[in-house]
Amino acid sequence: MEDAIVYELALTQVPGIGAVQAKQLIEHFGTAQQVFECTKKELAHIEGIGEIRAKAIKAFHDFEQTNNEIEFCQKHHIQILTLQSAQYPQRLLHCYDAPSVLFYRGNADLNNSKIISIIGTRLHTDYGKQITEQIIAELQPYEVLIASGLAFGIDSIAHRAALQQQLPTVGVLAHGLSSIYPKQHKLLAKEMLQNGGLLTEFSSTVNADKHNFPKRNRIVAGMSDATIVIETATKGGSMITAELAYNYNKDVFAVPGKLTDTKSSGCLKLIQQNKAIIFTGIPQLLDELGWQTKKIKVPAQRSLFVDLTEEEKILINILQQKEMLSIDVLYLQSGLSSSSVAAAILNLELQNVITALPGKMYRLN
C-alpha cells in the first residue's frame, strides 16, 4: 500500500498536473503507478494531457521528496487519503476537481452521516457571532460534523461553538500540516484534534499562499451536505465557497441581514440570484436536507421482504452500520460491480426498503 501512496503523492508533484488531471489519469489507467509506467505517447493521447504534461510526467524522478513526505506523515500521525481510501470524504468524489490526495490528522469521521459547512466573513458582527453559535447549539442533538476553514471570524467561531457543543469539527487548511495559519489558532487547532481534525490537500512544506485559499474552499464546499453562509460581503472567500457549493449541486443557505449592512450584502446577493436558500431556522434546514424523517427499526423492516437477492442483502447489511451512506461507499464496502449495486439499489427503492437522498446518499427506511 505504501508503494501505491508513493506514486499517488508523486503525481501531485508533477508540474502542470492539477487535481483534475490527476483524477482523470488515475481513473483512466487504474492506478497512479500505471500512470508513471505507461509511455509518453499513451499519456499524450489522453484528452487534456497532451505532449507537455506527458513529458513532465515521464521526466519526474524526485521520489526522495515523496518518501520524505510519507515519513513526515508517519511521524506526526497524519493519514494520507487517496481516492481509493475508504476514509476519503466520499461526498468529494462527486466533484470533478476532487483532490487525488488528502492529508488528515484527527479522529472525526470524514464520512459522518451529517456534515454542514459554516462559513462567513473574518470581520463579523455581534449578530453573526450570535447566529453562528445559535445554529450550532440547535444542531447539537443531530450529531452533525461542522466543517470550516479555520480562518478568523465566523470560521473560528463555528469551530469553537462546535467544540463547546461536543460536536466534531474539521478545519480545512490552505497549507501543509507542518504549521497552522493563522498562528493565533494553534491552540484551537490542537483542541480540534481531540474531537474533529485538520484536513488539507497540501504537503507539509507548502505555506499559506493566497492562491491556495480558493483550492481550500472547494474542499469545504464539496465535503459537506450543505453550506451555511452567515455573513459576507459581495466579494471574498465565502462567496467563492458558496459559488462552488452551488456548482456542485449542494444546498446553500444564506442568513439574511439588514439591507444597509455590507457584511450581509453577499448573503442577500446569493438569495437574490437563487444560488442560496434564505435561512430561517434549523427546522427548515432539517426539512430541506431530509433529516427530519423518523428512523424505522431495520430488523422489523427487513422481515417484510423475504425475496431479496444476495446483492440486496449485502447492501442492507452495510446500510445498517450507518444512518446514511453514499453510493461510492456502497461500491467500496460491498465489493460488487457498479452495475450490480445500481440494480440492487433500484430494486430496493422500488420495494421502499431504502430512500434516495440528495447527493446520491441512501438510507434504510
C-alpha positions as CSV (number, residue, x, y, z in Angstrom):
1,M,0.0,0.0,0.0
2,E,2.9,2.4,0.8
3,D,4.3,1.9,-2.7
4,A,0.9,2.9,-4.1
5,I,0.9,6.0,-2.0
6,V,4.4,7.0,-3.2
7,Y,3.1,7.2,-6.8
8,E,-0.1,8.9,-5.7
9,L,1.9,11.6,-4.0
10,A,4.4,11.8,-6.8
11,L,1.6,12.5,-9.3
12,T,0.5,15.6,-7.3
13,Q,4.1,16.9,-7.5
14,V,4.4,16.8,-11.3
15,P,4.4,20.3,-12.8
16,G,1.3,21.0,-14.7
17,I,-0.7,18.2,-13.2
18,G,-3.5,19.5,-11.1
19,A,-6.4,17.8,-9.3
20,V,-8.5,17.4,-12.4
21,Q,-5.7,15.9,-14.5
22,A,-4.5,13.6,-11.6
23,K,-8.0,12.3,-11.0
24,Q,-8.5,11.8,-14.8
25,L,-5.3,9.9,-15.2
26,I,-5.9,7.6,-12.2
27,E,-9.4,6.8,-13.5
28,H,-8.0,6.1,-17.0
29,F,-5.1,3.9,-16.0
30,G,-6.4,2.4,-12.8
31,T,-3.5,3.4,-10.5
32,A,-1.0,6.2,-10.2
33,Q,1.8,3.7,-10.6
34,Q,0.5,2.7,-14.0
35,V,0.4,6.4,-15.0
36,F,4.2,6.6,-14.5
37,E,4.8,3.2,-16.1
38,C,2.9,3.9,-19.4
39,T,4.6,5.5,-22.4
40,K,4.7,9.2,-23.2
41,K,2.7,8.5,-26.4
42,E,-0.1,6.8,-24.3
43,L,-0.2,9.8,-22.0
44,A,-0.2,12.4,-24.7
45,H,-3.2,10.9,-26.4
46,I,-5.4,11.4,-23.3
47,E,-7.6,14.4,-23.7
48,G,-6.4,17.3,-21.5
49,I,-2.9,15.9,-21.0
50,G,-1.1,16.4,-24.3
51,E,2.7,16.4,-25.1
52,I,3.8,18.9,-22.4
53,R,2.2,17.3,-19.5
54,A,3.1,13.8,-20.8
55,K,6.7,14.9,-21.0
56,A,6.6,16.3,-17.4
57,I,5.3,13.0,-16.0
58,K,8.0,11.0,-17.7
59,A,10.6,13.4,-16.6
60,F,9.6,13.3,-12.9
61,H,12.2,11.4,-10.7
62,D,12.0,13.3,-7.4
63,F,10.7,10.3,-5.4
64,E,13.0,11.3,-2.5
65,Q,10.8,14.2,-1.7
66,T,7.8,11.9,-1.8
67,N,9.3,9.5,0.6
68,N,10.2,12.4,2.9
69,E,6.5,13.4,2.9
70,I,5.5,9.9,3.9
71,E,8.0,9.8,6.7
72,F,6.7,13.2,8.0
73,C,3.1,11.9,7.9
74,Q,4.1,8.7,9.8
75,K,6.0,10.7,12.4
76,H,3.1,13.1,13.1
77,H,0.2,10.5,12.8
78,I,-1.2,12.0,9.6
79,Q,-3.3,9.9,7.3
80,I,-2.7,10.0,3.6
81,L,-6.0,9.6,1.9
82,T,-6.3,8.7,-1.8
83,L,-9.3,8.4,-4.0
84,Q,-9.5,4.7,-3.2
85,S,-9.3,5.1,0.6
86,A,-12.5,4.3,2.5
87,Q,-11.7,7.2,4.8
88,Y,-11.5,9.7,1.9
89,P,-14.5,12.1,2.1
90,Q,-16.9,10.3,-0.2
91,R,-19.0,13.4,-0.9
92,L,-16.0,14.9,-2.6
93,L,-15.8,12.1,-5.2
94,H,-18.9,13.7,-6.9
95,C,-16.8,16.9,-7.5
96,Y,-15.0,16.9,-10.8
97,D,-11.9,18.6,-9.3
98,A,-11.7,16.5,-6.1
99,P,-8.1,16.3,-4.8
100,S,-6.4,12.9,-5.6
101,V,-4.6,13.0,-2.3
102,L,-5.6,14.5,1.1
103,F,-3.7,14.7,4.4
104,Y,-5.7,14.3,7.5
105,R,-4.9,14.4,11.2
106,G,-7.8,13.8,13.6
107,N,-10.4,11.4,14.9
108,A,-13.6,12.6,13.2
109,D,-15.3,10.6,10.6
110,L,-15.0,12.5,7.3
111,N,-18.0,10.4,6.1
112,N,-20.2,11.3,9.0
113,S,-23.9,10.9,8.1
114,K,-24.5,14.6,8.5
115,I,-21.9,17.3,7.6
116,I,-22.6,21.0,7.5
117,S,-20.0,23.7,6.4
118,I,-20.4,27.0,8.1
119,I,-18.6,30.0,6.6
120,G,-18.5,33.7,6.7
121,T,-16.6,36.9,6.9
122,R,-13.4,37.5,9.0
123,L,-14.9,40.8,10.2
124,H,-18.1,39.6,11.7
125,T,-20.7,41.5,13.7
126,D,-22.2,40.5,17.1
127,Y,-25.2,39.3,15.1
128,G,-23.1,37.0,13.0
129,K,-21.4,35.5,16.1
130,Q,-24.7,35.1,17.9
131,I,-26.4,33.4,14.9
132,T,-23.4,31.0,14.3
133,E,-23.4,29.9,18.0
134,Q,-27.2,29.5,18.0
135,I,-27.2,27.4,14.8
136,I,-24.6,25.0,16.1
137,A,-26.3,24.8,19.5
138,E,-29.5,23.8,17.8
139,L,-27.7,21.2,15.6
140,Q,-26.2,19.5,18.7
141,P,-28.9,16.8,19.0
142,Y,-28.4,15.7,15.4
143,E,-24.7,14.7,15.8
144,V,-23.6,16.9,12.8
145,L,-20.0,17.3,11.9
146,I,-19.1,21.0,11.4
147,A,-16.6,21.9,8.7
148,S,-15.0,25.3,8.1
149,G,-11.7,26.9,7.1
150,L,-10.1,27.8,10.5
151,A,-9.9,31.4,9.5
152,F,-10.5,34.5,11.7
153,G,-14.2,35.4,12.2
154,I,-17.1,33.2,11.5
155,D,-14.9,30.1,10.8
156,S,-13.2,30.1,14.2
157,I,-16.5,30.9,15.9
158,A,-18.1,27.9,14.3
159,H,-15.2,25.6,15.3
160,R,-15.2,26.8,18.9
161,A,-19.0,26.6,19.1
162,A,-18.9,23.0,17.8
163,L,-16.3,22.1,20.5
164,Q,-18.4,23.6,23.2
165,Q,-21.4,21.6,22.0
166,Q,-19.3,18.5,21.8
167,L,-19.8,18.2,18.0
168,P,-16.9,17.0,15.8
169,T,-15.4,19.9,13.8
170,V,-12.9,19.7,10.9
171,G,-10.8,22.6,9.7
172,V,-9.7,22.6,6.1
173,L,-6.3,24.3,5.6
174,A,-4.7,26.2,2.7
175,H,-1.3,24.9,3.7
176,G,0.6,21.8,4.9
177,L,0.2,20.3,8.3
178,S,3.7,21.3,9.5
179,S,2.2,24.7,10.6
180,I,-1.0,26.4,11.5
181,Y,-2.3,29.6,9.8
182,P,-3.3,31.9,11.3
183,K,-0.8,31.2,14.1
184,Q,-3.2,32.6,16.7
185,H,-5.4,29.5,16.1
186,K,-2.7,26.9,17.2
187,L,-4.5,26.2,20.5
188,L,-7.9,26.0,18.7
189,A,-6.4,23.5,16.2
190,K,-4.9,21.4,19.0
191,E,-8.3,21.3,20.7
192,M,-10.0,20.3,17.4
193,L,-7.7,17.2,17.1
194,Q,-9.4,15.8,20.2
195,N,-12.9,16.0,18.6
196,G,-12.5,16.6,14.9
197,G,-9.4,17.2,12.8
198,L,-7.4,19.1,10.3
199,L,-7.6,18.4,6.6
200,T,-5.6,19.6,3.6
201,E,-4.5,18.7,0.1
202,F,-1.2,20.4,0.5
203,S,2.0,18.6,1.5
204,S,3.9,19.6,4.7
205,T,6.3,22.0,3.0
206,V,3.5,24.2,1.5
207,N,2.9,27.6,3.1
208,A,-0.4,29.5,3.3
209,D,-0.1,31.2,-0.1
210,K,-3.1,33.4,-1.3
211,H,-3.6,31.1,-4.3
212,N,-4.2,28.1,-2.1
213,F,-7.3,29.5,-0.4
214,P,-9.8,29.1,-3.3
215,K,-8.5,25.5,-3.6
216,R,-9.1,25.0,0.1
217,N,-12.6,26.5,-0.3
218,R,-13.7,23.8,-2.8
219,I,-13.0,21.1,-0.2
220,V,-15.1,22.9,2.4
221,A,-17.9,23.1,-0.1
222,G,-17.6,19.6,-1.5
223,M,-17.2,17.5,1.6
224,S,-20.5,18.6,3.2
225,D,-24.2,18.1,2.6
226,A,-24.9,21.8,2.7
227,T,-23.1,25.1,3.3
228,I,-24.5,27.9,5.5
229,V,-23.2,31.4,4.8
230,I,-23.5,33.6,7.9
231,E,-22.2,36.9,6.9
232,T,-20.2,38.0,3.9
233,A,-19.7,41.0,1.6
234,T,-20.3,40.5,-2.2
235,K,-16.6,39.5,-2.7
236,G,-14.3,37.3,-0.8
237,G,-13.6,33.7,0.2
238,S,-17.1,33.0,1.5
239,M,-18.7,33.9,-1.8
240,I,-16.2,31.7,-3.7
241,T,-17.1,28.8,-1.4
242,A,-20.8,29.4,-1.8
243,E,-20.5,29.5,-5.6
244,L,-18.5,26.3,-5.6
245,A,-21.1,24.6,-3.4
246,Y,-23.9,25.8,-5.7
247,N,-22.0,24.5,-8.8
248,Y,-21.5,21.1,-7.0
249,N,-25.3,21.0,-6.7
250,K,-25.1,21.3,-2.9
251,D,-27.7,23.1,-0.8
252,V,-26.5,26.6,0.1
253,F,-28.2,28.5,2.9
254,A,-27.7,32.3,3.5
255,V,-28.5,34.1,6.7
256,P,-30.4,37.3,5.8
257,G,-29.3,40.6,7.4
258,K,-30.0,44.3,7.2
259,L,-30.2,45.8,3.7
260,T,-27.8,48.5,4.8
261,D,-25.3,46.1,6.3
262,T,-22.4,45.5,3.9
263,K,-21.5,42.4,5.8
264,S,-24.8,40.8,4.8
265,S,-24.7,42.1,1.2
266,G,-23.2,38.9,-0.1
267,C,-25.8,36.7,1.6
268,L,-28.6,38.9,0.1
269,K,-26.9,38.6,-3.3
270,L,-26.8,34.8,-3.2
271,I,-30.5,34.8,-2.2
272,Q,-31.4,37.2,-4.9
273,Q,-29.6,35.2,-7.6
274,N,-31.4,32.0,-6.4
275,K,-28.0,30.5,-5.5
276,A,-28.9,30.2,-1.9
277,I,-32.0,29.4,0.2
278,I,-32.9,32.0,2.7
279,F,-32.1,30.6,6.1
280,T,-35.0,30.8,8.5
281,G,-34.0,28.2,11.2
282,I,-32.9,24.7,11.9
283,P,-36.3,23.1,11.4
284,Q,-36.2,24.4,7.8
285,L,-32.6,23.1,7.3
286,L,-33.5,19.7,8.6
287,D,-36.6,19.6,6.3
288,E,-34.7,20.7,3.2
289,L,-32.0,18.0,3.8
290,G,-34.5,15.3,4.7
291,W,-33.0,14.9,8.2
292,Q,-36.4,15.1,9.9
293,T,-37.6,11.7,8.8
294,K,-38.1,9.3,11.7
295,K,-35.9,6.2,11.7
296,I,-37.7,2.9,11.4
297,K,-36.1,-0.1,13.1
298,V,-34.3,-2.1,10.4
299,P,-35.0,-5.6,11.6
300,A,-38.7,-5.1,11.5
301,Q,-38.4,-3.6,8.0
302,R,-36.2,-6.4,6.7
303,S,-38.6,-9.1,7.9
304,L,-41.2,-7.8,5.5
305,F,-39.0,-8.6,2.5
306,V,-38.1,-12.3,2.2
307,D,-37.3,-12.3,-1.6
308,L,-34.2,-10.2,-1.5
309,T,-31.2,-11.1,-3.7
310,E,-27.8,-11.7,-2.2
311,E,-26.6,-8.3,-3.6
312,E,-29.6,-6.6,-1.9
313,K,-28.9,-8.3,1.4
314,I,-25.2,-7.2,1.2
315,L,-26.2,-3.5,0.7
316,I,-28.8,-3.7,3.5
317,N,-26.2,-5.1,5.9
318,I,-23.8,-2.2,5.1
319,L,-26.5,0.4,5.5
320,Q,-27.3,-0.9,8.9
321,Q,-23.9,0.3,10.1
322,K,-24.6,3.9,9.3
323,E,-27.6,6.1,9.2
324,M,-26.8,7.2,5.7
325,L,-24.2,6.3,3.1
326,S,-23.1,7.5,-0.4
327,I,-23.2,5.2,-3.4
328,D,-19.4,5.4,-3.6
329,V,-19.1,3.9,-0.1
330,L,-21.6,1.2,-1.0
331,Y,-19.4,0.3,-4.1
332,L,-16.3,0.2,-1.9
333,Q,-17.6,-1.8,1.0
334,S,-19.8,-4.2,-0.9
335,G,-17.1,-5.3,-3.4
336,L,-19.9,-5.6,-6.0
337,S,-19.7,-4.2,-9.5
338,S,-21.2,-0.8,-10.2
339,S,-23.9,-2.4,-12.3
340,S,-24.8,-4.8,-9.6
341,V,-25.0,-2.1,-7.0
342,A,-27.1,0.1,-9.3
343,A,-29.6,-2.7,-10.0
344,A,-29.8,-3.6,-6.3
345,I,-30.4,0.0,-5.3
346,L,-33.1,0.4,-7.9
347,N,-34.9,-2.7,-6.7
348,L,-34.6,-1.7,-3.0
349,E,-36.0,1.7,-3.8
350,L,-39.0,0.2,-5.7
351,Q,-39.7,-2.0,-2.7
352,N,-39.5,1.0,-0.4
353,V,-36.7,-0.6,1.6
354,I,-34.3,2.3,1.1
355,T,-34.7,6.0,0.3
356,A,-32.5,8.1,-2.0
357,L,-31.4,11.5,-0.6
358,P,-29.6,14.5,-2.1
359,G,-26.0,13.9,-3.2
360,K,-26.5,10.3,-4.1
361,M,-26.9,9.3,-0.5
362,Y,-29.1,6.4,0.7
363,R,-30.6,5.3,4.0
364,L,-32.8,2.4,5.2
365,N,-36.5,3.1,5.7
